[in-house]
Amino acid sequence: MVSVATWNINSVRLRMPIVERFLQEEAPDVLCLQEIKCEEHLFPYDAFRAAGYEHMAVHGQKGYHGVATVSKIPLAEFSRHDWQDNGEARHVGVELTEGSAKGVVIENVYIPAGGDEPDRDKNPKFGQKLDFLGRMTRWADVIDRPTLIVGDFNIAPLESDVWNHKQLLKVVSHTPIEVETLQRFKDAHGWTDVGREHILDPERYYTWWSYRNRDHTANDRGRRLDHMWASPDLAKQATGHRLREDARAWEKPSDHIPVITEFTL
């Protein structure tokens, strides 16, 4: 059994106490973090080693973005794509190199949020988001390895992935053009949406709640922005999938929660 978790942590150094709590309670074999918000030399390597995660691949930058994959299983950095050709640290891929998971590739990605206006002419950030996905689609079309892609995709594709489908149709993260663009990426490799294999549509499934709501449970205005997708054969080996929704209420929480999948590898 190999477990993989993904979590947009929204500053790993600020939230290291809750990361340590999560690792102590769940002990995933691999943890993929997005939005670490630090340069690589400032990443808390010692804290992860103390928690039993000796193997790390970190792609960071000062104050913004950044991704990191930490693991109990030995790994080798496999890829580091600049999907926008602008130097932003939004992707790192690793290959697990020992044990039953040897040869599995885990791609950790942080897709841009896309700004507030769903119009590429009025809002360049929205165009960048769509173009980012377009480049990923061309990349996915030629993948020939058992691959798991995880992270903050910043798109909630299904009606049951958001608190109110009709109200959010014109809100970035749930617009039809984003959903269609994400679907093209999915089709390019035949990805399986692992989460929705275990939490079946139309069951409610949220991984993010805005900080604007002091009590996120009061109106439950969530969205599913965080995803785990697997190559078809790898997806068949996923035996469990769960959310740590309680983590949204921990002290100094991220606005995202951890997502965990278990595989029989």
N, C-alpha and C positions, 0 to 999 in steps of 0.2 A: 504494500500500500504506500503510495506517495501522495502527499497533500500539497496543494499549491494555493496560496492566498494572494489576493491583490487588494491594494488600498491606496487611494489618493490621500496622503497624510497631511498635505497642506502645511509643510515645514517640519522636516524630520527632527531637527534639533529642538524646536519648541515642544514637539509632542512625543519626545522619546519616552517619557514616563508611561504614556498609554500604549506605545509600541511594545515596551517591555512587558506590560501587563498582558497584552494580546499574545505575545510569544510564550509567556508563561502558561496561559490558560489553554491555548490552542496548539502550540508547538508545531506549526506547519513545517514541512520539509523545505519549502521555498516560499519566500515572501517577496512580492513585487510591489514596489512603492512608486507612486507618481507625485509630482509637485514637491520634491524634496527641498527645493529652494536654497541650495547651498552649493558652493564649489566643491570639487571632488576632494581636495585636501582638508576640507572642514567637515566632511561626512563623519558621523560618530562610529567609526570602525570598531573602536575598543568596546563600546557598549554592545554591539552586535556579537562580537567575539565572546564576550562574557556571557551572552545568552545562548551560546552554542552555534552561532552562525559564522563560520570561519571563512566562507567562500562568498565573494562579493564582486559584482560588476556595477560600477557607478558612473553615470554620465550626468554631470552636474553643471550648474552655472550660477553666477552670483544673483541671489535674491528672487529668482524666477524659475519656474518650470523644473526640469531635472527629474531623472528616473534612476532607480537603483533596484537591483535584484540581489537578495541575500539568501544564502542556502546552507543547509547542513550537508548537502550532497556536493561533492566536488564538481566544479563547472569551469568552462572556458568561455570567455566572451566570444560571441559568434557574429554579431552585427551591431552597427551603430549608424543608422540612417538619419540624414538631415532632410526630412521630407519637405521642408519649405525652402531649402537652400539659403537659410538666413542665420545659421549658427545656433539656433535654439536647441536646447538639450531635451528632446522629447521621445527618444527611443534608445533602448539597449536590448540586444538579444543575447541569450546564453545557450550553450549546449551542455546538458548534464553528462558527465564523463565517467561515472562509476555506478555500479550496482544495477538493479533491474530497470532503472530509468535511463541508463546509458544510451546516448544518441537522441534523446528527446530535446527539441529546441523550444525554448520559451521566449517569446518576443513580448517585451514590456513597452507599452506605448501610451503617450499622453497626447491625445488629439486636441487641437486648439478649441477653446470654447466658442469662438466665432463672434464675439461682440453682442450688441443688443438688437441690431436691426437686420432682419433676414433678407438683405438686398446687397449683392456684391458691388453694385454701382455706388450706393450710398455708404456702404460699410466694407472697406477693404478686408477687414478681419474675417468677415463671413466668406468672402471669396477665397481667402487663404485656407480656411477650413475645408471647403469643398475641394480645392486643388490638392491639399494634403491627402485627402481620401482618394482622390484620383490617382495620385502617384502610388499610394499603398495598393490600390487595386491592380495596377500594372505589375507591381512586385509580387502580389499574391498569386497572380496568374501562372507563375512559373515555380512556385514552391514545390519541392519534391521530397520533403522530409516530414516525419511526424512532428507536427508543430502545434503549440498552444500559444495563442495571442491573447494577452490580457491587458487590462488597464482602464483608464478613464477615457471612454470614447466620446464623451460629451454629447451623446445622442441617445434619446429614449425612443426606440422605434415603434413599440406597440401601444395601443390605446391603454392597456392595463399596466404600462410602464410609467404612467403619469397620473397625477391626482385628478386631472380634469382634461380629457382629450380635446373637447371643443374649445375650452378657454386657452389651450396652449398651442393650437394649430398655427398661430402666427408668432409664437415665441420660440426664439432660437433654442435648439436642442430637440424640438418635436415637429418642426415644419416638414411638409411633404417632400421638399427638395432634399433635405438632409436625410430623411428616411430612405428615399430612393437612392441617394448616393451611397449610403451605408449598405443597402441591399446589393448594389453592384459589387462592392468590395466583398460581401459575403459570398456572392455567386462566383467570384473569380477563382476561389480555391475550393468552393463547396464546404465552407466552414459550417460547423455545427455550433449553434448557440447553446452551450452546455447548461447555462442557468435555466433556460426555458425548456430544456429536456427534463428538468427535475422540479421546477416550479412552473407548472403548466399554465399557459395563457387560457382563460382570462384572470388567473389569480393575481392579486396585487403583488408587485415586486418593485421595491424602491431601494436605492443605495445612496441617495443624496437628499438633503433637506437644507434649505437656505438658512444662513445665520440670521437673516432678518426675522425669523420666527424664534422668539426666545424659547418657547416650548414647542419643539418640533412635533410632539405627539398631539398637541391641542387641535390642530386642523389637518395634520398628516399630509401636508402638501409636498409630497416627495416625487422623485423621478428616478428611473433606473438609468444612470449614466455610466456605470461601471460594468464591464463585461468580461466573460471568459469564453473564447471561441476555440474550437479544436479542429484539427484535421479529421476527416470522417472516421478513419480507423482508430485514432487516438480517442475520439469522443466516445466510442463504444466501450472504452475501458474506464469511463467515469462512473463511479459507483455511488457517489454522494456529493451533495452541493448544499451549502447553507450560508446564511448571512448572520453577521453579528450586529444586529440592529441596535442592541443595547449600547454599543460603543458610541453611538451618536450622543448619548447622555453622560458619557464619562467626563471627568474634569478636563477642561480645555480641549474639547473634542475637535476633530476634523469635521467638516460638513459632509464628508463621505464616510461610509462604513466598510469594514473588511468583508470580502467575499471569498469563500473557501470551496475548493473542489478536491475530491479524493479520487485517485486513479488506482486501479489494480495493474501495476506495471511489472 
